[in-house]
Amino acid sequence: MKANVILDAKGLACPMPIVKTKKAMNDVEAGQVLEVQATDKGSKADLQAWAERTGHQYLGVIEEGDVLKHFLRKSSNEEGIEKKHPYLVSNDELEAKLAANESILVVDVREEAEYGFRHIPNAVNIPLGDLEARMNELDKGKEVFVVCRTGSRSDLAAQKLSESGFTSVKNVVPGMSEWSGETKSLT
């Protein structure tokens, strides 16, 4: 597979592969292909969702050992307008809702290993890459708070849930990277 530009994002964790991809895509000409080399397993779902959100074409991924080679074609739309989920809440706002025992649903879209070591009690773990196949497990009638490590994956997940008929979806920012509330672990 031939690419016009190769980006090395090996060893980087979310959201850095997306941040670097976004920056590299600015230097790629419309119609050209960018190869992003990453080792973060979550980059599969992250880069595909980012490309969809920005109007670029996600061509696919080739796995070579621990390295994931993602191929993205830059859209002809020079702007590459990036959509963001409009409804945000802070960690403090979510913590207050949990403390008040409100009937809400917390969906953690991080990978299973991230969730296993530290998560919000009673949060449902559905990694971003599994969300479409598993969203039928979630109650559309509840107020849904989506959390990830920094707010990037949860932004993509919140958009998907809203597009699928969930009426009250909030993206929790900055997410688990700065969560000071109660946590549990599976270890």
GISULPE-V986372 format. One record per helix or strand of 2 or more residues. SS is the DSSP state (H for helix, E for strand). FROM is the first residue (numbers start at 1). TO is the last residue. If there is no record, write none. Layout:
BEGIN
{{SS/FROM/TO} {SS/FROM/TO}}
END
This chain:
BEGIN
{{E/5/9} {H/16/26} {E/33/38} {H/43/54} {E/57/64} {E/67/73} {E/88/90} {H/91/99} {E/104/108} {H/112/117} {E/124/125} {H/128/137} {E/143/147} {H/152/163} {E/169/173} {H/175/178}}
END
